[in-house]
Amino acid sequence: MKSKLSGKFISMCAMFTALSVVGASIKVPAVVASVALDAFPALLAAAVLGGGAGALVGALGHLISALLGGFPLGPMHFLIAGEMAVLVWLFGVVYKKQKVMAGGIFVLGNSFAAPIPFIFLISKAFYTAMVPSLVIGSILNTIIAMIAIPRLVSFVSHGFSKGTVKR
């Protein structure tokens, strides 16, 4: 029985995580310095390698982005990383059936649903201040991913039988 965690699969996850580090360096002006272009590699990983791999890359990507921004929300970034993992996993699941809907779910979830806990943890004003930059960041990440996914599928998925996207 062959392991799902082949060297090639682990290498691809590491490559997408490294791309998240690069994206995390490209910040979107926001109240909190962790809004960046770190999610598009996670969306790529979710579409090409499967939702689980994308979720891992998404969580790590957010934590790296928060680290580069100085962890302005402290341990609350672990909550955000968990939310990011769920949203990217959901993107990967929906993308197999409905590409446009997957992008819309990610944008709406990341922009409006994910910051809801911060209404209670910080304030409604914080939520209101964060939403515009989250909308911009989510749209940019999603557009980049949606443009790149079809171009990378044949290159990246070569040799992967499960979790790949068909052209």
Secondary structure, 3 states (H helix, E strand, C coil): CCCCCCHHHHHHHHHHHHHHHHHHCCECCCCCCCCECCCHHHHHHHHHCCHHHHHHHHHHHHHHHHHHCCCCCCCHHHHHHHHHHHHHHHHHHHHCCCHHHHHHHHHHHHHHHCCCHHHHHCCHHHHHHHHHHHHHHHHHHHHHHHHHHHHHHHHHCCCCCCCCCCC
